[in-house]
Amino acid sequence: MTFSIKTRQNAIEKMKRETLDLLIIGGGITGAGVALQASASGMKTGLIEMQDFAEGTSSRSTKLVHGGIRYLKNFDVEVVSDTVKERAVVQAIAPHIPKPDPMLLPIYDEPKATFNMFSVKVAMDLYDRLANVIGTKYENYTLTKEEVLEREPQLQSEGLQGGGVYLDFRNNDARLVIENIKRAAQDGGYLVSKVKAVGFLFDDQGKIMGVKAHDVLSDETFEIKAKVVINTTGPWSDKVRGLDEKEELIPQMRPTKGVHLVVDSTKLFVPQPTYFDTGKHDGRMVFVVPREKKTYFGTTDTDYTGDYEHPTVTQEDVDYLLEIVNDRYPEANVTIDDIEASWAGLRPLISENGGSDYNGGNNGKISDQSFDKVVDIVEKYQQKQVSRLDVENVLNHLEDSLAETKENPSAVSRGSLLERSDDGLLTLSGGKITDYRKMAEGALKEIQRILKEEFQREFQLIDSKTYPVSGGELDAANAEAELEALAQPGIEAGLTKEEAEYLAHLYGSNVTQLFEKIPETTPVEGLTLAETLGLHYALENEMTLTPADYLLRRTNHILFMRDTLDQVKAGVIAEMTRYYGWSDQQKASYTEELNQIIAESDLTTLKEGVK
């Protein structure tokens, strides 16, 4: 099956002619998850995304499938339990994407610290039970101060008490989106990028029966009719709801901006993801993560009211993160000139719910009485004097000594919301990337009900816990070995071990399609054979329409391969110009767009302002 600009036009023509069971507005992780489950269940499904898939928010996360151990600061057991269980499901259906990557938590003796050495061990033990990793190689352990510094010599030693290591997962957020999208297309869905919803279609009763859509590429406006329309546009949810001018719009979203910065690993080296308090006593924590010979760190968490399509990194963002990182790694002395790449993204937070967030949240503590109860029940559990149910009962009835405030952006809930307005529009908003499948599952049950009761259309939903994304047809329990085996034909055909394994981890079980093309593929000038194979696959099978689509979202060239980007981009632009038959004007336009994106990532304007 191909999924390209050719199938895009075919999908648009079919959406013009046919009445869909379901039209999804928004091609981030939430919409992609809904599309996969709807298409697999036999619903006639369409999806439109005004930008590239994942461009708005879902390619701009911290790139972890985070277990949320910080919730255990206040013993939010149910949240962590749900998160780690769902993370395991995502890892099972997309085993080539989330990868286990144990996290180091350095513990410092300072005011308002999230954990001390005692509480972090209690939290990690509880976390391991919830994640079901006790007795495995991923079981948590503690480190002395000396052992932490042996691992990370650049870490600040003053006040360091030791550390804890527990299981977490790294993620390729944009790849998770495109693999869901591709699977939905494989199962018959009509999915297109660069098509924007600009209005709704209404029946005689004033109910929504489709959308007016604008094709950004052709400048054509057309109608798409659908029995059910669902809005999965993340931070844009209120804006899409506002397209129905007759509906009273009560804003639900409160987006916050998160910024990440990338430096070379020779400047700041960490052997594994590291997670610590900011040291500013603001209740927030920061990640420092190794990735492809680079190190990135973040995130900020500030309210955002600017251009949703174009959040940017400000000098204030840079100053905040550099101050934290240089305080924790005083010998690194990272400056703005060391930053090789960056990204800013919006979190689709729902304003009406209070709750903890992995990067902030309730800055208060549980009461002393509640803490004593927890310590007592955990000790009894370890001595087999009480059951797990007894422990959970205590944890679920803790008294919080300080309520969260709405003024703190980090205290806004990451919870999700599914609502149907009077005009019939479904809106699925909020949530976090770990929960995308579960959110989609809840939405599909409601869509199934609406189609049956209002349109006499019955569908049997799939078991989405076991339904793999594109490229995910692997044994998740043995993913590393299977990916290594998948790489072998590539090595035998002439690729280096590093190249073949890189492609296997990027494309999963689909990598066989790339290796089959090796005999007939001549490397593009400026690109290796492996890069040429990846680019051709992306053009034919991943609806890669611009150089930025490929270099920023189908791959990580802009973010984590800055050293070779300038050489690679020339080859990519040349080959895409040939493939699409672009005119000189089109080539110049796409090149300028790409250069602007790279300059923003490089922080060129901020760096010039400093000099």
N, C-alpha and C positions, 0 to 999 in steps of 0.2 A: 504494500500500500504506500502511495506517495501522499505527502501533505505539503503542498507548495503553492506558489502563486497561481499555478494552473488549477489546482483543486479549489483554491480560494474563489476564483471567478465562478466555478461550477456551483460552489456552495451558496454564493450570493444569488445566482439565478434560481436555484431551488427554493431559497427562502422567499424570493419574490413571488413564486408561483404557488407554493404549498402553504397550508395552514399548519403550524407547528403545534405539538402538544405543549412544548415548553421553550420559551426564549429566555436566555440568560444574558443579562447586561453586566459585563465585567469579566475580564479574562485574567484575573489574578488567581491566587491559590484557592480562594473560596469558590469562585465561579468554575474553575477547572475541576475541582472536586465534585461539584454538583453535576457538571457536564458528563464526567466519567460515569457516575452512578445512573444518571438518567438515560444516557445512550445505551449503557449495558443492559438496562431494564427494558429496552425496546421502545422507549418514548421517542417520538420524532423531535429531536432536540437541536436547537440553534444557539450559538453564542456569538456575541459581538463584543469586541474590545477596541476602544478608541485609539489606543497606542499599540505597542507590541505587547504580546503576552508577558505578564509579570512586570511590565515596565513601571507601573505606578508605585507599587508598594512591595510586592512580593519578591522583588529582586534586591531589596534594600534592607533586609533584616540583619541581625547579628550573625546569621549563617550558622546557627546552632539549633538542634532540636532539644531545647533546654528542659531539664527535668524539674526546675523550679525549687531547688533545695532551699532557697531563701524563704519560701513560704513556711518552712518548718521553724523559722525563727519564732513565729507565733503559733506553731503547731497547727497550721492549716493542712491537716492530714488528708482531708477529702480532695483538696485541690491537687496536692502532689500525687496522691494515689491515682486520680483520673489521668493526670499528665503522663506519668511514667507508663501506665498501662496503654494509653493511646500512642505514646511514642513507640512502644514495642510493636503495635499494629502497623504503624507507618513504616517502620523498619522492615517488617515482613512483606509488605506489598510493594515496597520500593527499595530492595536491599542493596542496590548499587549506589544509593544516594546518601541517606543518613549512615554514618559510620561511628562505631564506638571510639571515644577519645577521652579518657579519664581526665578530670578537672582537678587542678591543684588549688586549694584554698589556703593561702598564707594567713595566719592568725596573728594580729597585732594587739598589744595591750594599749588601748587608747579609748577615750570617751566615746560612748554610743556605738561601740563595735557590734557588728551583727552577731558574731560568735566569739566565744573563748574556747580554749582547748577542750574543756569538758562538754560545753553545749554543742560544739561541732561534732564531737564523737557521738553524742546522743542523736543528733539530727541525721548523721550519716548512717548510723545503724538502723534507724527507723526508715530512712530513704531506701536502704538496701532491701529491707523486708518488703516495702511497697513495690520495689522494682524487681523483686524476686531474683536477686543476684548473689545472695548469701551462699558461700561455698564455691563460687565461680572465680575465675581469674580477675573479675571486675569488682570483687568485694572491696569495700573501703578500707583504708588504713591511715594511721597518723604518722607524721614525721616530726623529728626533733628540729629545733632551730638550725642545728648544724646540717642536718640532712636536707632541709629546705634550701639552705644557701649553697650546698653542694650541687643541687639541681639547678638553681637559678642564682648564680653568683652576683648578678647585677641588682638583686633585690635589696631593699633597705634592711639593714640588720638591726638598727635601733628599734626596740620595742617588739621585735619579732619573737613570738613565743614558740612557734612550730607551725604545723600545717596539717591539713587533711586532704586526702585524695579519694574521689568518688567518681562513679561512672556518669559521663555525659556523652552527647553525640554531636559531631560536627555535621553540617548540612550544606547542600548546594541548593539554595532556595529557588532560583530561577529554573534550574533543571527539574526540580520536583514539579513545578508548574507545567513545563512543556511536556513532560512525560505523561501527566494526567490529560493534557489537551490532546496529545497524539493518540492516546488510548481511546478517548471519546470519539475522535475522528475515525479511528479504525473500526469502532462499533457503530458507525453510521451517522454520527453527529455532523452538523454543519457548523464549523468553527472558523471564524475569520478575525484577523487583527486589522487595525486601522479603519474600523467602521464605528461611527459614533451615534449613539441614540440622541436625537435632537427633539423628540416629541413623542407623545403617545397617540394611539388610535383608540377610539371609544365606540362602543355599541350604542343602541338606542336608550339603554338604561344608564348610560354614563360609566359603564365598566370598561376597564382597559382590555383591548383585544389585539394589542400589538404595539409596534413602535414605528415612528418615522426615523429612518437611519440615513446617515451621510457617509458615503465612501470617501475617505480622505485621499485615497490614491487617484480615483477617477473624477472626484468632485460631483458625483452623482448622488441625488437623494432619492430614496425609494422606501416602500412600505414592507414591513414584515408582520404577518398576522400570526397570532399564537393564542391558544386557549389560556395558558398561564404565562405570566411574565414575572421573572424574579430579578431583583436588583441586588447584585453582589459586588458593588463597586467600592467597598471599603471606605476610605475617607470621603469619597464622592457620594456616599449613600444619600445624604440630605439633598445634594444638588440634583441627583436623578429623581428623587421624590418630588422635588420642586418643579419638575417638568409638567406636572399636572397642576395648572394654576388654580383649579377649582378646589383643590384640597388645601385645608389649612395646614401649613407646614410648621411643626414643632421640632426644632433641631434636636437630633439624637446624638450626633457625633461630636467628639471633642478630640480632634487629632493632636498628637504631640510629635515633635520632630526628634529623630535619633540620628546622630552623626558618628561615623567611624573613620579612622585615619590609618593609613598603611605605610610602614617603613620597611627597609631591608632588614633581614634577620641579622646581618652583621652589625647593625646599629643597636638593635634591641632583640636579644635572643631569649626565647622561652622554649623549653623542650616539649611543653604540653600546654593546653589551654589553662589559663590562670585567672582567678576570680577573686577580687578583694574589695573591701570598703574604700571609698574615695579618699578617706583621711580628712575630709572636710566636715565630718559630723553632720552630713545632710541626709543620712539614711539611704544613700545610693551606693551601688556597687558597680565596678567596671570590669570588663573582660579584656584580657590580652591573649591573643590567639595566634599560633603559628599556622601559616598556610602557604604552601608552594614556595618555600625559601623566603617568604616575607613574614612580617608580624603585623597584625592589625589590632586596634584597640578602640573601645567605645563601651557604652554609648552615652550620649547626652539624652535628656528627656525634658523637653521644653514645650509649652503650649505653642501652637502654630496657627496663624491666621492668614498666611501669605498664599502665593500661587501653588495650588495643590499639584499641578503638573510639573512644577519646577522648584522643589525645595532645594536650598543651597546651603553650603557650609559657610558659616560666618567666622570672622576673626574671634568673636566671643566663644564660639564652639571650639575653635582650635586652642585658644588660650586655656580654656577649662580643662580639656583633655591633656594637653601638654603639661600643665601644672600637676595634675594627678599622677601621670606616668613618670615624670621626672622626680616627683617626691618618692614614689615607690621604687623607682630604679635610678637613684641619684647619679650613678656613674654613666648612665646612657646619654644624658644631656641631649635629648631629642629636641631639635628646633624645627620650625616650619619648613626650612630648606631640606630637611631629611624626609619630608612627607612625599611619597611617590604616587599615592593615589588616595582617594577619599570617596565617601558616598553619604548622602543624606536621604532619609526616608521618613515617611509618615506612618504612625501607628494608628489603626482604626479603632480608637477607644470610644466606648459608649459613655456619655457624660453622666447619665443618671445613676450609675451603679458605683458605690464605693467598694474598694477591695485592694488587695495587695498586688504588687507587680514585681516581676523578677528583678527589675533594676531600681526599685524604690518601694514605696508603699507606706505602710503604717510605721512611723518612726517611733512609736511607743513600744512598750514591752508588755508581756503578760504580767499579771499581778504576782507578787511574791508567793501568795498562797497557791495560786495555780501552778507556778513553777515548782514549788515543793511537791505538789501532788504528782506532777509529771515525773520528777526524779524518783519519787517513791515507787510509783507504779512500774517504771522501767526497770528499776532494780529488782522488784518482785518478779517481773516477767523473765528477766535474765536468770533468776533463780528457780524458774518454773513454778512459782507460787500462784501466779494468776494466768489467765488466758489472754490471747491477743484481743479478744472481744472486750475484755476488761480494760486493756490499754486504750483501745479505740474509744471506749465510752468516756474515759477521762479526757482524752485529747479533744473529743468533739464537744465538750462542755467547759472549755476554758473561759476564764474571765479576762477580757482585754482591759488593761488599765488606762488606755489612752485611745480614744476613737480617732479614726482617720478624718482628715479634712479634705474638703473638695478643692481647696486652693492649691494643693500639691498635685501637679500633673501626674506624678508617678503613682498616686493613690487611686487613679481612675481604674475601674475594673477592666480586666482583659476578657471578661465574659462576653458571650455572644447573644444576639437577639434576633428572633424570627418573628416578624409581624406582617399582618395583612391589612392594608388600608381599605377605606370604604370603596375606593375605585377598583379594588381587586389586586393591586400590586403587592407582591410579596417582597419583603426586604430582609435579607440575611446579612447581619453586620456584626462588627466586633470580632472577638475571638483572637486566637494566635495561631501561628502556622502549624504547631503540633496538633491542634484540634480540628484541622480543616476537614478531615474525613468524617469525623463525628458530627460536625456542623452540617455537612452535606447530607449525611444520613438522616438527621432530624428534618431537614428541609424536604428531602425526598418523600418522607412519610406524609407530610402535609400536602405536597404536590400530588401524590398518589391519591390521597383522600379527595382533594378538589376535583381531579379528573374523573374519579368514579362517581361522586355525588352530583356534580354539576354538568358533566359532559358524557357520562355513561361510558367512560373509557377505563378499562381495568388493566393494571400492570402488576406483575410480580417483581418486587425489588430484589436485586442481587444481594448476596452477603458481601458487603464491601470490605469486611475485615480480611477476606481471603482473595480478593480480586486484584491482581497485580496491575500496576501502571505499565505503560510501554517501557520495555527494557528490564522489567522487574521479574521476569520469569526465571528466577533462581531460587535455590534453597537458602532462605534467609539465615538459617542456623549455620550454614557453611559458606557464607557469601564470599569471604576472602579467598578461600580455596577455589571456589567456582569462578571468580573473576580472574584469578591467576591462570586457571585452565583455559578460559575464554581468550586470554591474551596470547596463548601459545601459537595458534595458527598465524597470527600477525608477525610474531618473531620468526617463525619458519619461512614466512614470505618476504623477509628482509627488513622489517622494522626492528629498531632496538628494543630491548626489554622495557626500558623506561617509556618509550613511545607507545608500545602495544598495551602496556598496563594502564597508562594514562587514558587511552581510548576506551579500554574495557571498563574502567571506573566511571568514565563520563557517560557511556552509552549502554552499559549493562549488557543484557542478552542481545540487544540490537547490534552490537559491535561486529557480529558475524557478517552483517550486510556490508560493512565498510571493508572488512578483510577480503571479501569476495571480489571487490573492485580493484584490488591491488594489481593484478596482471594487466589490466586495461587502463591504468591511471598513470599519466605523466605528471610529475610534480609541477605546480605552477611556479613561475619565476618569483623568487623571494620566499617561497613556502617549502617546507619539507614535504615528503610524501605523506607523512602522518597528518600534517596540517591540511594538505590538499584533500585527503580522504574525508576529514572532519568537515571541511567547508562544503564539499559537494554533498555530503549527507545532510547537512543543515539546510542547504538550498532545496533539496529534493524532498526532504521528509520532516522539516521543522518550521516551515513557513518563515524562513529568514529573509526579510524583505529589504533590509538596509545593512550597511557595514556595522553600524552600532548594535543592531540586533545580534549579530554574530560575535562581535568582540567584547560585548558587555554582558549579554545574557545567555547565549548558547554556550559561550566559553567565558573564562575569567581573565582574558588577556589584559583588559584595561585596568582591572583591579590588582591582579597579583603577578602579572608578567610584564611589568613596565619596561624592563631591560630590552626585550625583543619586540615591543609593540610597534615601534616606528617601522621596522623592517617588515613585520607581518602585515601591518595595515595596508601597505602599498600593494602587496600581493593579493590581499582580500579584495580591495577596491577594484583592481584590474580584472580579477576573475569574475566578480559580480557584474562588472560592466559588460564583460563578454557574455555572461550567462543571460543577463536580462536585456542586452542590446541597448543599454543606456546611451543617450546622446551626450555630447560633451557638456551640455548645460546640466543634464541630470547628474552626470558623474561629478561635476563641480559642486552641485548642490549637496549631494550626499557626503562628499568629502568635507565640505565646510561644516555640515551638521556634526560629523564625526570629530573633526578637529575642535569644535566648540565643547563637545562632551568630554574629550580628553583634557582640554584646558581647564575645565571645571574640576575634573577629577584631580588634576595636577595642582590645583589651587593657584594657578598662574597669576590671577589678579591679586590675590592676597599676598603672594610672595613679592610681587612688584611693589605693592604698597608698603612692605616692610623695608625695602631697600631705598 
